[in-house]
C-alpha cells in the first residue's frame, strides 16, 4: 500500500494523486508526526494494494469536511477513513476487502477495540454505494467531528449493507478517549436527524435508538 501526505488546502490542485485502482484510505490529521507513524505501520501491514492519504488539516475544517473533500476529488472503488491515532493489525486491509466481497457488503466497520462491531468508527465503503446515500459526500456534511460515522452506519445497517470483520483491526489508541466529550453541536444535530429518520432513510426504532 502506498502512502501520501498532503495539505488540505492543496487537495484540489493535486487530484491526479488521488487516483487508485484499490481502496483509498483518508487520514485527516493535525499532528503530522503521529499521522506518519500510524500511516507507515498501516501501509506495511495492509497486505493489499491501495493508497493511504494523510491530510494535514491546517485550517481545522474538521474530520468530516476533510473526508468529504477527498471523496469528491478522488477516484477509487472503495474509500475509507481513519484517524491519526489508529493502530493497524496485520492484514487489516486484505481482510476488510474479503469481508466487503460478501453479498450486499457496502460499508465495513473495522475492529476498533470499542464498539464490538456495532459501529464503523473507522470504516471502508464501496464508492458506488456511498454515492447513493448523500450524493457527493461520504458523510452528512452538517457534522464536524462526531456522529457522522454513526449516521452512515445506521443507514448501512438499515439497508442490510453493513459488514464487520473482527480480525480486521484498526484500533484507536487514544488514552483520554473515555473522558473526552463529543461536540455538543454534532450531538444536537444527530438527535435532530434521528427524529427525522436520518433524512427518512431509517425507520427502524431499534436502530434509531442505538446511539442516543
Residue pairs with C-beta under 8 A, 6 or more apart in sequence:
1 22
1 42
1 43
1 46
1 48
1 49
1 50
1 51
1 52
1 93
2 20
2 43
2 50
2 51
2 52
3 39
3 40
3 43
3 51
3 52
3 53
3 54
4 17
4 51
4 52
4 53
4 54
5 32
5 35
5 36
5 39
5 53
5 54
5 56
6 14
6 17
6 53
6 54
6 55
6 56
7 55
7 56
7 58
8 28
8 55
8 56
8 57
8 58
8 59
8 61
8 66
8 69
9 58
9 59
11 18
11 55
11 69
11 70
11 73
12 69
12 73
15 73
15 74
18 24
18 51
18 53
18 70
18 73
18 74
18 75
18 76
19 74
19 75
19 76
20 49
20 50
20 51
20 75
20 76
21 49
21 76
21 77
22 48
22 49
22 50
22 51
22 76
22 77
22 78
23 48
23 50
23 51
23 76
23 77
23 78
23 79
23 80
23 93
23 96
23 97
23 124
24 50
24 51
24 52
24 53
24 70
24 74
24 76
24 78
24 79
24 80
25 42
25 50
25 51
25 52
25 53
25 79
25 80
25 81
25 82
25 93
25 124
26 53
26 55
26 66
26 67
26 70
26 71
26 79
26 80
26 81
26 82
27 35
27 38
27 39
27 52
27 53
27 54
27 55
27 81
27 82
27 83
27 84
27 86
28 55
28 57
28 62
28 63
28 66
28 67
28 81
28 83
28 84
29 35
29 54
29 55
29 56
29 57
29 83
29 84
30 56
30 57
30 60
30 84
31 84
32 54
32 56
34 84
34 85
35 54
35 56
35 84
36 54
38 82
38 84
38 85
38 86
38 87
38 88
39 52
39 54
41 87
41 88
42 52
42 82
42 86
42 88
42 92
42 93
42 170
43 52
45 88
45 89
45 90
45 91
45 92
46 52
46 88
46 91
46 92
46 93
46 94
47 90
47 91
47 92
47 93
47 94
48 93
48 94
48 97
50 76
50 78
50 93
51 76
53 70
54 84
55 66
55 70
57 63
57 66
62 144
62 145
63 81
63 83
63 144
63 145
63 148
64 139
64 141
64 143
64 144
64 145
64 148
65 141
65 144
67 81
67 138
67 139
68 136
68 137
68 138
68 139
68 141
70 79
71 79
71 127
71 130
71 136
71 137
71 138
72 136
72 137
76 127
77 126
77 127
77 128
78 97
78 100
78 124
78 125
78 126
78 127
79 124
79 125
79 127
79 130
79 138
80 96
80 108
80 122
80 123
80 124
80 125
81 122
81 123
81 138
81 149
82 110
82 122
82 170
83 122
83 172
85 172
85 173
85 174
86 122
86 170
86 171
86 172
86 173
87 169
87 170
87 171
87 172
87 173
88 169
88 170
89 111
89 167
89 168
89 169
89 170
89 171
91 167
91 168
92 110
92 168
92 169
92 170
93 168
95 165
95 167
95 168
96 108
96 110
96 124
96 165
96 168
97 124
98 165
99 105
99 108
99 163
99 164
99 165
99 168
100 106
100 108
100 124
100 126
100 163
102 163
104 159
104 160
104 161
105 126
105 161
105 163
106 125
106 126
106 129
106 130
106 156
106 159
106 161
106 162
106 163
107 120
107 123
107 124
107 125
107 126
107 129
107 130
107 152
107 153
107 156
107 161
107 162
107 163
108 120
108 123
108 124
108 125
108 162
108 163
108 164
108 165
108 168
109 115
109 117
109 118
109 119
109 120
109 121
109 122
109 123
109 153
109 162
109 163
109 164
110 120
110 121
110 122
110 123
110 124
110 165
110 168
110 169
110 170
111 117
111 164
111 165
111 166
111 167
111 168
111 169
111 170
111 171
112 121
112 122
112 170
112 171
112 172
113 169
113 171
113 172
114 121
114 172
114 177
115 121
117 164
117 166
118 153
118 210
119 149
119 150
119 153
119 211
120 149
120 152
120 153
120 156
120 162
121 149
121 172
122 170
122 172
123 149
123 152
123 153
125 138
125 152
125 156
129 156
129 161
130 138
133 152
133 155
133 201
134 140
134 141
138 152
139 148
139 149
139 151
139 152
140 148
140 151
140 152
140 193
140 199
142 189
142 193
143 151
143 186
143 189
143 190
144 183
144 185
144 186
145 182
145 183
145 186
146 182
146 183
146 186
146 187
146 190
147 182
147 186
147 187
147 189
147 190
147 211
148 186
150 190
150 211
151 190
151 193
151 198
153 162
154 198
154 202
154 207
154 208
154 210
154 211
155 198
155 201
155 202
156 162
157 207
158 201
158 202
158 203
158 204
158 207
174 180
190 211
191 212
193 199
194 208
194 212
197 203
197 208
198 208
202 208
